[in-house]
Amino acid sequence: MRNGLNRWERQDLDARYDRLERRIRFERRDDNNRPGRGHRR
């Protein structure tokens, strides 16, 4: 038995990390989520 992930699992994880990274990058750019900075209604 081979250790590690098979190709399908690796591709699935890569896609999940890509989505997560884009979400984090977007939320960091959006200052509305930070308390005390640009929190207008």
C-alpha positions, -999 to 999 in steps of 0.1 A, spaced: 0 0 0 13 34 -10 14 62 16 -1 96 9 -30 107 -13 -41 93 -46 -44 116 -76 -82 122 -71 -77 131 -34 -49 154 -42 -68 173 -69 -98 176 -45 -76 190 -17 -59 214 -41 -93 227 -53 -105 232 -17 -74 251 -7 -77 273 -38 -113 282 -29 -103 289 7 -74 310 -3 -96 332 -26 -121 336 2 -95 347 27 -79 371 2 -113 386 -5 -121 390 32 -88 406 39 -94 432 12 -129 439 26 -123 462 55 -160 461 65 -154 429 84 -128 445 107 -142 462 139 -136 499 141 -126 504 105 -151 515 79 -180 498 96 -208 521 83 -245 513 79 
